[in-house]
Amino acid sequence: MSVHHNVVHDILLDYAADRIFLQKVGGGYIFIHRMLMEYFQLVQN
């Protein structure tokens, strides 16, 4: 990953955490809503 990609990735994750889609936990993130996590799993495949 490039430095630019890492910055964009961090901004996106922080944005999602600020809107309570994700929660910061330790050095990572977890989904607040299980249904949202399951939706993204389905869409990814």
C-alpha positions as CSV (number, residue, x, y, z in Angstrom):
1,M,0.0,0.0,0.0
2,S,1.2,3.5,-0.8
3,V,1.3,6.2,1.8
4,H,-1.5,8.0,0.0
5,H,-3.6,4.9,0.1
6,N,-3.0,4.5,3.9
7,V,-4.0,8.1,4.5
8,V,-7.2,7.7,2.5
9,H,-7.9,4.4,4.3
10,D,-7.5,6.0,7.7
11,I,-9.6,9.0,6.8
12,L,-12.4,6.7,5.7
13,L,-12.3,4.5,8.8
14,D,-12.2,7.6,11.1
15,Y,-15.2,9.1,9.2
16,A,-17.1,5.8,9.6
17,A,-16.2,5.8,13.3
18,D,-17.4,9.4,13.8
19,R,-20.8,8.4,12.3
20,I,-21.0,5.4,14.6
21,F,-20.8,2.7,11.9
22,L,-17.5,1.5,13.3
23,Q,-15.9,1.7,16.8
24,K,-12.2,2.1,17.3
25,V,-10.8,-0.8,19.4
26,G,-7.1,-1.0,20.2
27,G,-5.3,-0.6,16.9
28,G,-8.3,-1.5,14.7
29,Y,-12.0,-1.1,14.2
30,I,-15.2,-3.2,14.7
31,F,-18.7,-2.8,13.3
32,I,-21.2,-1.4,15.7
33,H,-24.2,-3.0,13.9
34,R,-23.9,-6.7,13.0
35,M,-26.4,-6.4,10.1
36,L,-24.2,-3.7,8.5
37,M,-21.1,-6.0,8.8
38,E,-23.1,-8.9,7.3
39,Y,-24.3,-6.7,4.4
40,F,-20.7,-5.7,3.5
41,Q,-19.6,-9.3,3.7
42,L,-22.3,-10.2,1.2
43,V,-21.6,-7.3,-1.1
44,Q,-17.8,-8.1,-1.1
45,N,-18.5,-11.6,-2.5
